[in-house]
Every structure is written in structure tokens, then in C-alpha cells.
Amino acid sequence: MTTLTLDSQSYAVKDGDSVLTTLLSNNINIPYACQQGICQSCMIRSPKQTPPADSQIGLSDTQQARNCFLACQCHPTEDMTLEIDASSQDFVPVTVKSIQALTDDVIELILSHPEDFDFRAGQFINLKRHDGLARSYSIANCRNSDNTLELHIRQLPNGQFSEWAHKSLKAGDPIEMQGPFGDCFYVQNDPAQPLLLIGTGTGLAPLAGVLFDALAQGHTGPINLFHGSREPNGLYWIEKLRALEESVPNFHYHPCLSSDTKHPDFQSGRVHEEALRAFPDLKTFRIFLCGHPSMVKETQRQAYLSGAALHNIFADAFTVGEVS
């Protein structure tokens, strides 16, 4: 008999019962509707076990990669640990390894994380300081042997968390972390597929994570990264990305400025407009959008009208109040 573990409580699965049936019979509140695997209302996650393939039919490749599954279609053949509400995850202690300035108002924060922390570059985590104030930040690096996370934090005017991170946080300090969350990451289901990455500001962080992960997994298709800002000081990692462009034939970097001031080293125009002008037909593309919410929303719409399939558009909008 297999066992389900949820919030440290264990439940035995009767022969022939699904995960959904088992949870409901034990008075566990879980959303559900059709019970036929169509509505996806009962989608949950097994962070430690790969669910049966039949229980993942119809889910996106990123959802499958995160071990999400449909509880009504899952008849477990092994013990499973379940996660229904990701926001209920515990915060865990981590340590600041280093901080360095990327621009006048953006820092690179490196955290040492527990060895068993499983994440994908491009996902995001929540950070919480000692008084309980929490903010979300995207992961800019792939998993590595140093067990570190790289985050980019812009100092916002009157941003309580970001100002504290810039002015008070230092190497060796403890902080708490929750996550990871989000589906904005690379999955190698078609290594030759063109990738289009469009971001503003520190939206570069998750896009860099997607880029590095794709290259690490041997992606062979063209990868075009468009990074935009109004003024030149809003762009960063310029030398690093240009050096990468020179060494990796299928990677192309496009820094863009939306101000009226012309600059010889950057494209002039709003970043998403420049990207869509360069690639008007997106039928074969996988697209990642990160940064200002109005840019992300507009580009989602335009990308769809340009032929991109909805399941090939991944977005992470940085809304003030959630991310600083």
C-alpha cells in the first residue's frame, strides 16, 4: 500500500484510488471539478517524486518539469510527498555570500543555499528579513557546485526592502528564503527552436538564467536577447553579454534605449518593439518576457498576434510591491 505525505501528515492510498480520492476521503480541502483530467483544477505537485506519466497529460513542459500532476488522474505506485499550495512552503535560513554593485542602483546578491535546494534558472524566490517584510527576486544562475543563488536587486525610491538590501545587508548576514516558484525557465524539448528573450531593467536576471541554462543544456537554435532601458545606466552586464556573443555563434545580444537620446552602442527604441520588428513571424519561437508589467502584457499580446503559440510564451512581470 502506498502512502501520501502532505504537511507532515501521512495518508494510505487504497487499491485503485487516485490521489484526489484519497485526499478527499481524508477531508483534505483540494480544488477539483471534472475529475476527468480536463479542467486541471486539481493540479498539485510532488516535489520529491516524478509523478506517473498518465497524470501529467495535458500539462506544459515546465509544469511537468516541476513534477506537477493532476490528482484525479494519479494512481500512485510509490510513496509520494505532496504540495498543494506552494505559498505555504516554509522559509529556510540562508546566508549572504557576497554583494557587489552592477550599476549605481542595482546590486548582485549571492546567497549560499542548502545542498538539497532544487531550482531552475529563471524561477524566483521570496526573501524575508528579520521583521517579516518579504519580496520576490528572480534567479540569474544555473545550479552549481557552490550551492549559490544569484539575484539582481534594484534600489527603488522608498522601497523598504530594496533600500535595506542596498544599504544594510552585508556578506555573512543571515536571511530567510522561500521557494522556488514560477514556470519561466528553459526545458530542452527542442534544442533547435529559436528563443527570443525580451526584458527591461532587472528582468535581465531571469532571462540570463534562461540563457545560461539553455547553453548549458546544449541548445543549438538561435537565442536573441533584447534588454531595454530608458537611459544607458539602466543597462548592465553589457561587456559580459557582448563577450558571450563573440564566443557563442548562436547567441545574439541587443541592448536597447527608449529615450530620445541616440547612443552609438545601443539600438534606439522600446525593447519589445525592436524585438518584434526584428522577428515579425514568431510561429516557431519560444519566448520569454521579464520586467515591467505593461511591457510584458503588451508583448504577450503582440507575440500571439505574430503567430507564437500560447504555450510557447513565458512571462514574469515585475510588479512594484511584490518585487523591489
TORTOR-906690 format. One record per residue: x, y, z of N, C-alpha, C, O in turn. Coordinates in steps of 0.2 Angstrom, whole numbers, plus 2048, in hexadecimal, padded with zeros to 3 digits. Layout:
BEGIN
n.u  n.v  n.w  ca.u  ca.v  ca.w  c.u  c.v  c.w  o.u  o.v  o.w
X  Y  Z  X  Y  Z  X  Y  Z  X  Y  Z
...
// end
This chain:
BEGIN
n.u  n.v  n.w  ca.u  ca.v  ca.w  c.u  c.v  c.w  o.u  o.v  o.w
804  7FA  800  800  800  800  804  806  800  809  807  804
803  80B  7FC  807  811  7FB  804  816  800  7FF  816  802
808  81B  801  807  820  806  808  827  803  80D  828  800
803  82C  805  804  833  803  806  837  809  803  836  80E
80B  83B  808  80D  840  80E  80B  847  80C  80E  849  807
807  84A  810  806  851  80F  806  855  815  803  853  81A
80A  85A  816  80B  85E  81C  80C  85A  822  809  85B  827
811  855  821  813  851  826  80E  84C  828  810  848  82D
808  84B  825  803  846  827  803  841  821  804  843  81B
803  83B  823  803  835  81E  7FC  832  81D  7F8  831  822
7FA  830  817  7F4  82D  815  7F5  827  811  7F8  827  80C
7F2  822  813  7F2  81B  80F  7EE  81C  809  7E8  81E  809
7F0  819  803  7EC  819  7FD  7E9  812  7FC  7ED  80D  7FC
7E3  812  7FC  7E0  80B  7FB  7E1  809  7F4  7E1  80D  7EF
7E0  802  7F3  7E1  800  7EC  7DC  803  7E7  7D6  803  7E8
7DF  805  7E2  7DB  808  7DC  7D9  80F  7DD  7D6  812  7D9
7DA  812  7E3  7D8  819  7E4  7DE  81E  7E1  7E3  81C  7E1
7DB  824  7DF  7E0  829  7DD  7E2  82D  7E3  7E0  82D  7E8
7E7  832  7E1  7E9  836  7E6  7E3  83B  7E8  7E3  83C  7EE
7DF  83D  7E4  7DA  841  7E5  7D5  83E  7EA  7D3  841  7EF
7D3  838  7E8  7CE  834  7EC  7D1  833  7F3  7CD  833  7F8
7D7  831  7F4  7DA  830  7FA  7DA  837  7FF  7D8  836  805
7DC  83C  7FC  7DC  843  7FF  7D5  845  802  7D4  847  807
7D0  844  7FD  7C9  846  7FF  7C6  841  804  7C3  844  808
7C8  83B  804  7C5  836  809  7C8  838  810  7C6  835  815
7CE  83B  810  7D1  83D  816  7D0  845  818  7D3  848  81C
7CA  847  815  7C8  84E  816  7CD  854  815  7CE  859  818
7D2  852  810  7D6  857  80E  7D3  85C  808  7D1  859  803
7D3  862  80A  7D0  867  805  7D5  868  7FF  7DA  86B  800
7D3  866  7F9  7D7  866  7F3  7D2  868  7EE  7CC  865  7ED
7D4  86D  7E9  7CF  86F  7E4  7CE  869  7DF  7D3  866  7DD
7C8  868  7DC  7C7  863  7D7  7C1  865  7D3  7BD  869  7D6
7C0  862  7CE  7BA  863  7CA  7B8  85D  7C6  7B4  859  7C8
7BB  85D  7C0  7B8  857  7BB  7BA  850  7BD  7B6  84C  7BB
7C0  84F  7C0  7C2  849  7C2  7C4  845  7BC  7C4  83E  7BD
7C5  848  7B6  7C6  844  7B0  7CD  846  7AD  7CF  844  7A8
7D1  84A  7B1  7D7  84D  7AE  7D7  852  7A9  7DC  853  7A5
7D1  855  7A9  7D0  85A  7A4  7D1  861  7A6  7D4  866  7A3
7CD  863  7AC  7CD  86A  7AF  7D4  86C  7B2  7D5  872  7B3
7D8  867  7B4  7DE  868  7B8  7DD  86C  7BE  7E2  86F  7C1
7D7  86C  7C1  7D6  86F  7C8  7DA  86C  7CD  7DC  86F  7D2
7DB  865  7CD  7DE  862  7D2  7E5  861  7D1  7E8  85C  7D4
7E9  865  7CD  7F0  865  7CC  7F4  866  7D3  7F3  86B  7D6
7F8  862  7D5  7FC  863  7DB  803  860  7D9  805  85F  7D3
808  860  7DE  80F  85F  7DC  812  85A  7E1  810  859  7E7
816  856  7DE  81A  851  7E2  821  853  7E2  825  851  7DE
824  857  7E7  82A  85A  7E6  830  855  7E6  836  856  7E4
82F  84F  7E9  834  84A  7EA  834  844  7E5  838  840  7E4
82E  843  7E2  82D  83D  7DE  82A  83F  7D7  826  844  7D6
82C  83B  7D2  829  83C  7CB  823  839  7CB  822  833  7CC
81D  83D  7C9  817  83A  7C9  816  835  7C3  81A  835  7BE
811  830  7C3  810  82C  7BD  80E  830  7B7  80B  835  7B8
811  82E  7B1  810  832  7AB  809  833  7AA  807  839  7A7
804  82E  7AB  7FD  82F  7AA  7FA  835  7AD  7F5  838  7AB
7FD  837  7B3  7FA  83C  7B7  7FD  843  7B5  7FB  848  7B8
801  843  7B0  804  84A  7AE  802  84B  7A7  804  850  7A4
7FD  847  7A4  7FB  849  79D  7F7  84F  79D  7F3  851  7A1
7F9  853  798  7F6  85A  797  7F9  860  79B  7F7  865  799
7FE  85E  79F  802  863  7A2  807  866  79E  80A  862  79A
809  86C  79F  80F  86F  79B  816  86C  79D  816  868  7A3
81B  86C  799  821  869  79B  824  86C  7A1  828  868  7A5
823  872  7A2  826  875  7A9  822  872  7AF  825  871  7B4
81C  872  7AE  818  86F  7B4  81A  867  7B5  81B  865  7BB
81B  864  7B0  81E  85D  7B0  824  85D  7B3  826  859  7B8
829  862  7B1  82F  862  7B4  82F  863  7BC  834  861  7BF
82A  867  7BE  82A  868  7C5  826  863  7C9  825  864  7CF
825  85D  7C6  821  857  7C9  81A  859  7CB  817  856  7CF
817  85E  7C7  810  85F  7C8  80C  859  7C5  80E  856  7C0
806  858  7C7  802  852  7C4  7FA  853  7C6  7F9  857  7CA
7F6  850  7C3  7EF  850  7C4  7ED  84B  7C9  7EE  845  7C8
7EB  84D  7CF  7E9  848  7D5  7E4  843  7D3  7E4  83D  7D5
7DF  845  7CF  7DA  840  7CD  7DC  83B  7C8  7D9  836  7C8
7E2  83C  7C5  7E4  837  7C0  7EA  833  7C3  7ED  82F  7BF
7EC  835  7C9  7F2  832  7CC  7F0  82C  7D0  7ED  82D  7D5
7F2  826  7CE  7F2  820  7D2  7F9  81E  7D4  7FC  81A  7D0
7FB  820  7DA  802  81F  7DB  805  818  7DC  801  814  7DF
80B  817  7DA  80E  810  7DB  814  810  7E0  817  80B  7E1
815  816  7E2  81A  817  7E8  818  81C  7EC  813  820  7EB
81B  81D  7F2  819  822  7F7  81B  829  7F4  820  82A  7F0
816  82E  7F5  817  834  7F3  817  83A  7F8  812  839  7FC
81B  83F  7F7  81A  845  7FC  816  84A  7F7  818  84B  7F1
811  84D  7FA  80D  852  7F6  80E  859  7F8  80F  85A  7FE
80C  85D  7F4  80C  865  7F5  806  867  7F1  806  868  7EB
801  86A  7F5  7FB  86D  7F2  7FC  874  7F1  7FB  877  7EC
7FE  878  7F6  7FF  87F  7F6  806  881  7F7  809  880  7FC
809  883  7F1  810  884  7F2  812  88A  7F6  817  88A  7F9
80D  88F  7F7  80E  894  7FC  80F  892  803  811  896  807
80D  88C  804  80D  88A  80B  814  887  80D  815  885  813
819  887  808  81F  884  80A  822  888  810  821  88E  810
826  884  813  82A  888  819  830  88C  816  833  88A  811
831  891  81A  837  895  818  83D  891  81C  83C  88F  821
843  891  818  849  88E  81B  84E  893  81B  84F  898  817
853  892  820  858  897  821  85E  896  81B  85F  890  81A
860  89B  819  866  89B  814  86A  8A1  816  869  8A5  81B
870  8A1  813  875  8A6  815  877  8AA  80F  878  8A7  809
878  8B1  810  87B  8B5  80B  883  8B3  80A  887  8B4  80F
884  8B1  804  88B  8B0  802  88F  8B6  800  895  8B7  802
88C  8BA  7FC  88F  8C0  7F9  88A  8C5  7F6  885  8C3  7F4
88C  8CB  7F6  888  8D0  7F3  88D  8D5  7EF  892  8D7  7F1
88B  8D6  7E9  88F  8DB  7E5  88A  8DF  7E1  885  8DD  7DF
88D  8E5  7DF  889  8EA  7DB  889  8E8  7D4  88F  8E7  7D1
884  8E8  7D0  884  8E7  7C9  883  8EE  7C5  886  8EF  7C0
87F  8F2  7C8  87E  8F9  7C6  87D  8FD  7CD  87E  8FB  7D2
87C  903  7CC  87B  908  7D1  875  906  7D6  875  907  7DC
870  902  7D3  86A  900  7D6  868  8F9  7D6  862  8F7  7D8
86D  8F5  7D4  86B  8EE  7D3  871  8EA  7D6  877  8EB  7D5
870  8E5  7DB  875  8E1  7DE  874  8DA  7DC  86E  8D8  7DB
879  8D6  7DC  879  8CF  7DB  87A  8CC  7E2  87F  8CD  7E6
875  8C8  7E4  875  8C5  7EB  876  8BE  7EA  872  8BA  7E6
87B  8BB  7ED  87C  8B4  7EC  87B  8B1  7F3  87D  8B3  7F8
877  8AB  7F3  874  8A8  7F9  877  8A1  7F9  877  89D  7F4
879  89E  7FF  87B  897  7FF  874  894  801  871  896  806
872  88E  7FE  86C  88B  7FF  86D  884  801  873  881  800
868  881  805  869  87A  807  86B  875  801  869  876  7FB
86F  870  802  871  86B  7FD  86B  868  7F9  86B  867  7F3
865  867  7FD  860  863  7F9  85B  868  7F6  855  866  7F4
85C  86F  7F6  858  873  7F3  858  872  7EB  85D  873  7E8
852  871  7E8  851  86F  7E1  84D  875  7DE  848  877  7E0
851  878  7D9  84E  87E  7D5  850  87D  7CE  854  87A  7CC
84C  882  7CA  84E  883  7C3  850  88A  7C2  84C  88E  7C4
855  88B  7BE  857  892  7BC  851  896  7B9  84E  893  7B4
84F  89C  7BC  84A  89F  7B9  844  89F  7BE  83F  8A4  7BD
844  89A  7C2  83E  89A  7C7  840  8A0  7CC  845  8A4  7CC
83B  8A1  7D1  83C  8A6  7D6  83B  8A3  7DD  838  89E  7DE
83E  8A7  7E2  83D  8A5  7E9  83B  8AB  7ED  83B  8B1  7EA
838  8AA  7F3  836  8AF  7F7  83C  8B0  7FC  83E  8AB  7FF
83E  8B6  7FE  843  8B7  803  83F  8BB  809  83B  8BF  807
841  8B9  80F  83D  8BD  815  843  8BF  81A  847  8BB  81C
842  8C5  81C  847  8C8  821  844  8C7  828  83F  8C4  829
848  8C9  82D  846  8C7  834  840  8CA  836  83D  8C6  83B
83D  8CF  833  836  8D2  835  830  8CF  832  82B  8D1  833
832  8CA  82D  82C  8C7  829  82B  8C9  823  827  8C7  81F
82E  8CF  821  82D  8D2  81A  830  8CE  815  836  8CC  816
82C  8CC  810  82F  8C7  80B  82E  8CA  804  829  8CE  802
832  8C8  7FF  832  8CA  7F8  834  8C4  7F4  838  8C0  7F6
832  8C5  7ED  834  8BF  7E9  83A  8C2  7E4  83A  8C7  7E2
83E  8BD  7E3  844  8BE  7DE  845  8B8  7DA  845  8B3  7DC
847  8BA  7D4  848  8B4  7CF  84F  8B2  7CF  854  8B5  7D1
850  8AB  7CD  857  8A8  7CE  85A  8A9  7C7  858  8A7  7C2
860  8AB  7C7  864  8AD  7C1  869  8A7  7BF  86D  8A8  7BA
86A  8A2  7C3  86F  89D  7C2  86C  896  7C2  867  895  7C4
870  892  7BF  86E  88B  7BF  871  887  7C5  875  88A  7C9
86E  881  7C7  871  87E  7CC  878  87C  7CC  87B  87B  7C6
87C  87D  7D1  883  87C  7D1  886  879  7D7  882  878  7DC
88C  877  7D7  88F  873  7DC  890  877  7E2  892  875  7E8
890  87E  7E2  891  882  7E7  88B  883  7EB  88B  886  7F1
885  880  7E9  87F  881  7EC  87D  889  7EE  87C  88B  7F3
87D  88D  7E8  87C  894  7E9  876  896  7E4  875  893  7DF
873  89B  7E6  86E  89E  7E2  870  8A6  7E1  873  8A9  7E5
86F  8A8  7DB  870  8AF  7D9  86A  8B3  7D7  866  8B0  7D3
869  8B8  7DB  863  8BD  7DA  866  8C4  7D8  86B  8C6  7DA
862  8C7  7D5  863  8CE  7D3  85E  8D3  7D6  858  8D2  7D5
860  8D7  7DA  85B  8DB  7DE  85C  8E3  7DC  861  8E5  7DE
857  8E6  7DA  857  8ED  7D8  854  8F1  7DE  84F  8EF  7E1
858  8F6  7E0  855  8FA  7E5  850  8FF  7E3  851  903  7DE
84A  8FE  7E5  844  902  7E3  843  908  7E8  844  907  7EE
841  90E  7E6  83F  913  7EA  83A  911  7EF  834  90F  7EE
83C  912  7F6  837  910  7FB  836  908  7FC  831  906  7FF
83A  905  7F8  839  8FD  7F9  83C  8FB  7FF  842  8FA  800
838  8F9  804  83A  8F7  80A  840  8F1  80A  845  8F1  80D
83E  8EC  806  842  8E6  806  849  8E8  802  84E  8E6  804
848  8EB  7FC  84D  8EC  7F8  852  8F1  7FB  858  8F0  7FA
850  8F6  7FE  854  8FB  801  858  8F7  807  85E  8F9  808
855  8F3  80B  858  8EF  810  85E  8EB  80D  863  8EA  810
85C  8E7  808  861  8E3  805  867  8E6  802  86D  8E4  803
866  8EC  7FF  86B  8F0  7FD  870  8F3  802  876  8F4  801
86D  8F6  807  870  8FA  80C  872  8F6  813  877  8F8  816
86F  8F0  814  870  8ED  81B  873  8E6  81A  876  8E4  81E
870  8E2  815  872  8DB  814  87A  8DB  812  87C  8DF  80F
87D  8D6  815  884  8D5  814  886  8CD  814  882  8C9  817
88B  8CC  811  88E  8C5  811  88E  8C2  818  890  8C5  81D
88B  8BB  819  88B  8B8  81F  884  8B9  823  883  8B5  827
880  8BD  821  87A  8BE  824  875  8B9  822  875  8B6  81D
871  8B7  827  86C  8B2  826  866  8B5  823  864  8BB  825
862  8B1  81F  85B  8B4  81D  857  8AD  81B  85A  8A8  81B
851  8AE  81B  84C  8A8  819  84A  8A8  812  849  8AD  80F
849  8A2  810  847  8A1  809  841  89C  808  841  897  80C
83D  89D  803  837  899  802  837  898  7FA  838  89C  7F6
836  892  7F8  835  890  7F1  839  88A  7EF  83A  886  7F3
83A  889  7E9  839  88E  7E3  832  88E  7E0  82E  889  7E2
830  893  7DC  82A  893  7D9  82A  895  7D2  830  897  7D0
825  894  7CE  825  897  7C7  827  892  7C2  82A  88D  7C3
824  893  7BC  825  88E  7B6  829  892  7B1  82A  88F  7AB
82D  897  7B2  831  89B  7AD  838  898  7AD  83C  89B  7B0
838  892  7AA  83F  88F  7AA  83F  88B  7A4  83A  889  7A0
845  889  7A2  847  885  79C  846  87D  79D  848  87B  7A2
842  87A  798  842  873  798  844  871  791  842  874  78C
849  86C  790  84B  86A  78A  847  865  786  848  85F  786
841  867  784  83D  863  780  83E  863  778  83D  85F  774
842  869  776  844  86A  76F  84A  86E  76F  849  874  76F
850  86B  76F  856  86F  770  857  874  76A  85B  878  76A
854  873  764  855  877  75E  850  87D  75E  850  881  759
84B  87D  763  846  882  762  849  889  764  84D  88A  768
847  88E  760  849  895  761  846  897  768  840  897  769
84A  89B  76C  848  89E  772  849  8A5  771  84E  8A8  76F
844  8A9  774  844  8B0  774  843  8B2  77B  83D  8B1  77E
847  8B6  77E  847  8B8  785  847  8C0  785  84B  8C3  782
842  8C2  788  840  8C9  788  83F  8CC  78F  83B  8C9  793
843  8D1  791  843  8D3  798  845  8DA  799  848  8DD  795
842  8DD  79F  844  8E4  7A1  847  8E3  7A8  845  8DF  7AC
84C  8E8  7A9  84F  8E9  7B0  851  8E2  7B2  855  8DF  7AF
850  8E0  7B9  852  8DA  7BC  84E  8D4  7B9  84F  8CF  7BC
84A  8D5  7B4  847  8CF  7B1  84D  8CC  7AD  84B  8C6  7AB
853  8CF  7AD  858  8CB  7AA  85A  8C5  7AE  85D  8C0  7AB
859  8C5  7B4  85B  8C0  7B9  858  8B9  7B7  85C  8B4  7B5
851  8B8  7B6  84F  8B2  7B4  850  8B0  7AD  851  8AA  7AB
851  8B5  7A9  852  8B4  7A2  85A  8B1  7A1  85B  8AD  79D
85E  8B4  7A5  865  8B1  7A5  865  8AA  7A8  869  8A6  7A5
861  8A9  7AD  860  8A2  7AF  85E  89D  7AA  861  898  7A9
859  89F  7A6  856  89B  7A0  85C  89A  79B  85D  895  799
85F  8A0  79A  865  89F  795  86A  89A  797  86C  896  793
86D  89B  79D  872  897  79F  870  890  7A0  874  88B  79E
86A  88E  7A2  867  888  7A2  867  884  79B  868  87F  79A
864  888  797  863  886  790  86A  884  78D  86B  87F  78A
86F  888  78E  876  887  78B  879  881  78F  87C  87D  78B
878  880  795  87A  87B  799  878  874  797  87B  86F  797
871  874  794  86E  86E  792  86F  86D  78B  86C  868  788
873  871  787  875  870  781  870  872  77B  86F  86F  776
86C  878  77D  868  87A  778  86B  87D  772  870  880  772
869  87B  76C  86C  87C  766  869  882  762  86C  885  75D
862  883  763  85F  888  75F  861  88F  761  864  890  766
85F  894  75D  861  89B  75E  85E  89D  765  858  89C  766
861  8A1  769  85F  8A4  76F  860  8AB  76E  866  8AE  76E
85B  8AF  76E  85B  8B7  76E  859  8BA  774  853  8B9  776
85D  8BD  778  85C  8C1  77E  85B  8C8  77D  860  8CC  77B
855  8CB  77E  854  8D2  77D  853  8D5  784  84E  8D3  788
858  8DA  786  857  8DD  78D  856  8E4  78C  85A  8E7  789
851  8E7  790  850  8EE  78F  850  8F2  795  84E  8EF  79A
851  8F8  794  850  8FD  799  84F  904  796  850  905  790
84D  909  79A  84C  910  798  853  913  797  854  916  792
857  912  79C  85E  916  79C  863  911  79C  862  90B  79E
869  912  799  86F  90E  799  871  90B  7A0  873  905  7A0
870  90E  7A6  871  90B  7AC  86D  906  7AE  86E  903  7B4
867  905  7AB  862  900  7AC  864  8F9  7A9  862  8F4  7AB
869  8F9  7A5  86C  8F3  7A2  872  8F1  7A6  876  8F5  7A8
873  8EA  7A6  879  8E8  7AA  87B  8E1  7A7  877  8DE  7A3
881  8DE  7A9  884  8D8  7A6  885  8D9  79F  885  8D4  79B
886  8DF  79C  887  8E0  795  88D  8DD  793  88D  8D9  78E
893  8DE  796  899  8DB  794  899  8D3  794  89B  8CF  790
896  8D1  79A  895  8C9  79B  891  8C6  795  893  8C1  792
88B  8C9  793  887  8C6  78E  88A  8C7  787  889  8C3  783
88E  8CD  786  891  8CD  77F  896  8C8  77F  898  8C6  779
89A  8C7  784  89F  8C2  784  89C  8BB  782  89F  8B7  77F
897  8BA  786  893  8B3  784  891  8B3  77D  891  8AE  77A
88E  8B8  77A  88C  8B8  773  892  8B7  76F  891  8B3  76A
898  8B9  770  89E  8B8  76C  8A0  8B1  76C  8A3  8AE  767
89F  8AD  772  8A1  8A7  773  89C  8A1  771  89E  89B  770
896  8A3  771  890  89E  770  88D  8A0  769  889  8A5  769
88D  89C  764  88B  89E  75D  883  89F  75D  881  8A3  759
87F  89B  761  878  89C  761  875  8A1  766  86F  8A1  766
879  8A5  769  876  8AA  76E  877  8B1  76B  87D  8B2  769
872  8B5  76C  872  8BB  769  86F  8C0  76E  86A  8BF  771
873  8C6  770  871  8CA  775  86F  8D1  772  873  8D4  76E
869  8D4  774  867  8DA  772  865  8DF  777  85F  8DE  77A
86A  8E3  77A  868  8E8  77F  864  8EE  77B  866  8F0  776
85F  8F0  77F  85A  8F5  77C  859  8FB  781  858  8FA  787
859  901  77E  857  907  782  851  90A  77F  850  90B  779
84C  90B  784  845  90E  781  845  916  782  840  919  780
84A  919  785  84A  920  785  84C  923  77E  84E  920  779
84B  92A  77E  84C  92D  777  853  92E  776  855  92F  770
857  92D  77B  85F  92E  77A  861  928  776  861  922  778
865  92A  770  868  924  76C  86F  922  76F  872  927  772
870  91C  76F  876  91A  772  879  915  76D  876  910  76A
880  916  76B  883  912  765  883  90A  767  884  906  762
883  908  76D  884  901  76F  87E  8FE  770  87E  8F8  771
878  901  770  872  8FE  772  86C  8FF  76C  86D  904  769
868  8FA  76C  862  8FC  767  85D  901  76A  85D  901  770
85A  905  766  855  90A  768  84E  907  768  84C  905  762
84A  907  76D  844  905  76D  842  901  773  846  8FF  776
83B  900  774  839  8FC  779  83B  8F5  778  83A  8F2  772
83D  8F1  77D  840  8EB  77C  83B  8E6  779  83E  8E2  774
835  8E6  77B  831  8E1  778  82F  8E2  770  82E  8DE  76C
82F  8E9  76F  82D  8EB  768  833  8E9  763  832  8E7  75E
839  8EA  766  83F  8E8  762  83F  8E1  761  841  8DF  75C
83E  8DD  766  83E  8D6  765  839  8D3  760  83A  8CF  75C
833  8D6  761  82D  8D4  75C  82F  8D6  755  82C  8D3  750
832  8DC  755  834  8DE  74E  839  8DA  74B  839  8D8  745
83E  8D7  74F  843  8D3  74C  840  8CC  74A  843  8C9  746
83B  8CA  74E  838  8C3  74D  831  8C3  74D  82D  8C2  752
82E  8C5  747  827  8C6  746  823  8C0  746  81D  8C0  747
826  8BA  744  822  8B4  744  825  8AF  74A  82B  8AD  749
821  8AE  74F  823  8AA  755  820  8A3  755  820  8A0  75B
81E  8A0  750  81B  89A  750  81F  894  753  81C  890  756
825  895  752  82A  88F  754  82E  891  75A  832  88D  75D
82C  897  75D  830  899  763  82E  897  76A  828  896  76B
832  897  76F  831  896  776  833  89D  778  839  89F  777
82F  8A1  77C  830  8A7  77E  82F  8A8  786  82B  8A5  789
834  8AC  788  834  8AD  78F  834  8B5  790  838  8B9  78D
830  8B7  795  82E  8BF  796  82F  8C0  79D  82C  8BD  7A1
833  8C5  79F  835  8C6  7A6  836  8CE  7A7  839  8D1  7A3
832  8D1  7AC  834  8D8  7AE  82D  8DB  7AF  829  8D9  7B2
82D  8E1  7AC  827  8E6  7AE  821  8E3  7AB  820  8E0  7A6
81B  8E3  7B0  815  8DF  7AE  812  8E2  7A8  80F  8DE  7A4
812  8E8  7A6  80F  8EA  7A0  812  8E8  79A  80F  8E6  795
819  8E8  79A  81D  8E5  795  81B  8DD  794  81A  8DB  78E
81B  8DA  799  81A  8D3  799  813  8D1  796  812  8CD  792
80E  8D5  798  807  8D4  796  806  8D5  78F  803  8D1  78B
809  8DB  78D  808  8DD  786  80C  8D8  781  80A  8D6  77C
812  8D6  783  816  8D1  77F  813  8CA  77F  813  8C7  77A
810  8C8  784  80C  8C2  784  807  8C2  77E  806  8BE  77A
803  8C8  77E  7FE  8C8  779  801  8C9  772  7FE  8C5  76E
806  8CD  771  809  8CD  76B  80C  8C7  768  80C  8C5  762
80F  8C3  76D  812  8BD  76B  80D  8B8  768  80E  8B5  764
808  8B8  76C  802  8B3  76A  800  8B5  763  7FE  8B1  75F
7FF  8BC  762  7FC  8BE  75B  801  8BD  756  800  8BC  750
808  8BC  758  80D  8BB  753  80E  8B3  752  813  8B1  74F
80A  8AF  755  80A  8A8  753  80D  8A4  759  80C  89D  758
80F  8A6  75E  812  8A2  764  80C  89E  767  807  8A1  768
80D  898  768  808  894  76C  808  896  773  80E  898  776
802  896  777  802  898  77D  806  894  782  809  897  787
807  88E  781  80B  88A  785  813  88B  784  817  888  788
814  88F  77F  81B  891  77E  81D  898  780  822  89A  77F
818  89B  784  81A  8A2  787  81A  8A1  78E  815  89F  791
820  8A3  791  821  8A3  798  822  8AA  79B  826  8AD  798
81F  8AC  7A0  81F  8B3  7A2  820  8B3  7AA  81E  8AF  7AE
824  8B8  7AC  825  8BA  7B3  825  8C1  7B3  82A  8C5  7B2
81F  8C4  7B5  81E  8CB  7B6  821  8CD  7BD  81F  8CB  7C2
825  8D2  7BD  827  8D5  7C4  823  8DB  7C6  824  8E0  7C4
81E  8D9  7CA  81A  8DE  7CD  81C  8E1  7D3  81E  8DE  7D8
81C  8E8  7D4  81E  8EB  7DA  81A  8E9  7DF  814  8E9  7DF
81D  8E8  7E5  819  8E6  7EB  81B  8DE  7EC  81A  8DC  7F2
81C  8DB  7E7  81E  8D4  7E7  825  8D3  7E6  828  8CE  7E9
828  8D7  7E2  82F  8D7  7E0  832  8DD  7E1  82F  8E2  7DE
838  8DE  7E5  83B  8E5  7E5  842  8E4  7E4  846  8E9  7E4
// end
